[in-house]
Amino acid sequence: MSSIAAPAKSALPRSRNVPSSVITLGGLVALIALWQFAVTRLHLPAYILPAPLAVLKALWTGIAVAPSSPLGWYLPLWSTLRNATFGFVIGSGFGLAAGSGMAESAVIERLLMPYAFALQCLPKVAIAPLIVIWFGFGDGSKIAVAALLAFFPVMINSFTGLRAIEPERLDLMKALSATRLETYRLVKLPNAAPFIFAGLDMAVVYALLGTIVAEFLGAQRGMGVVITQAEAVTDVAGVFAALIILGALGMVLHSLVRLAEKRVVHWSDRGQNQGGRA
Amino acid sequence: MATLATSQPSASAGSADETSQPLIALRGVAKTYSSQRHGALRALDPIDLDLADGDFICVVGPSGCGKSTMLRLLAGLDVPTEGRIRLGDKTINGPSADVGVVFQAANLLPWMNVRDNIALPLRVGGRQKVPEARIDALLEMTGLSEFAGRFPYELSGGMQQRAGICRALARDPRILLMDEPFGALDALTRERMNSELQRLWMEARKTVLLITHSISEAIFLADKVVVMSPRPGRILECLDVPIPRPRSYDTLVTHPVYAGLAREIRARLTQAEARP
């Protein structure tokens, strides 16, 4: 898993005549056409690759039921979303606290940094079985794995962002005899916000990943359970449909973070035109 | 009056009053920066300098002449390795509310609007209630009233630095330190800002120490021009500017003393550069 994400940059220059959404949609249509072609012409069996229509049908069956039906997407989706969100909030909170502690105190940095990096190199989903042993098969283990995965990108990015402060801004606060807390709250934290949001952006997707992995290992409900159950009866179309739902969920969560970022870090990319800094 | 405390104290011309104590007195102030990688670096050789209440001092000199170091010491951002700086009857060894700093290129916080940027000095350092009337008066004085809610990236460089000056004045300090405040501005904006600064200074009568690279800016603004030389930084010369105020750029260059002063400052600077 990557460590430090650069603060989000604005979109690439668009191509001149065709709107970018047309290109994206065109690609999707082409992919589905190719998929349909592969299924019908190469005679792939449905347990390898179901036809697009079969996936669409599976998707619709889950949508067209009452929200409380155990056959629909709604209950498992809600469970996964809730656990991922709790995990994201808890993991990010601890990540920000740990990153701030390391950035502000040399002692804490020396204490945590080597282990943070060592853990960073460990594939953290490998810890998931252990967490299931500790927290059981209920929601606790899902939240814990999600939090564990969300923790690291936020911690590393907060630390990097808080350290990436322009010395002039610290001089300003020093000249005003500001306290450490004031400097942190009024200058360092907002200054680090673009970095922190880049970390949150990764963390929200990782939290979802962690929840699904924990659900694979054993759970009563959730999208991970839906996938394993469909897989058990080789309902590959059902697996595909669940993946589409999860992909959409991931996109929604990512967009929410980006939306929050745009509201909070409105100055980023535009605040750099103050002379003296490139 | 700024006087170079040489062998004959207060020998310089003008209204130097031997009985009145200078507002700021630097005595044998030197600064050596030591780093593990580069060893010791002498930024400033011992200097003596007096600033009287209400003086406008401009410091000119090439890069590395210690002028920024001197400003940092006066601002209490650094502590001198030798000598001492007195402000009134106190020794400066840290930041003081009596000193306001105007930074290069304004140094506004991009996440705060103009009003919040200006109010910053009143919010921090254990202060509780921000006196809104004071902010309004500062905004009014610099013509920023209608931009109070704008963010720095929505302002021109000149307006940003106006806000920077307001922020430095927020605590109503006696001394204003300005570190190449208009260096990032185009020539015309710079002249306009200089005229405004002169007006502000004539109204508020702060003691100002301004660092600049521009000889004409120094002559336009200063009562005294301090010329410094690099490696290590020291004061070469301290020149009076006997041009009456309010000064105007329209008439400045044709004033009889302007050409001579500019030539003298330039000669000093060239001489400083040529030295090995």
Interface residues (C-beta under 8 A of the other chain):
Chain A: E168 R169 D171 L172 M173 K174 A175 L176 S177 A178 T179 E182 L186 V187 P190 N191 A193 V265 H266 W267 R270 G271 N273 Q274 G275 G276 R277
Chain B: R72 A75 G76 L77 G94 P95 A97 V99 V101 F103 Q104 A105 A106 N107 L108 L109 P110 W111 L120 P121 R123 V124 G125 G126 F151 P152 Y153 G157 Q160 A184
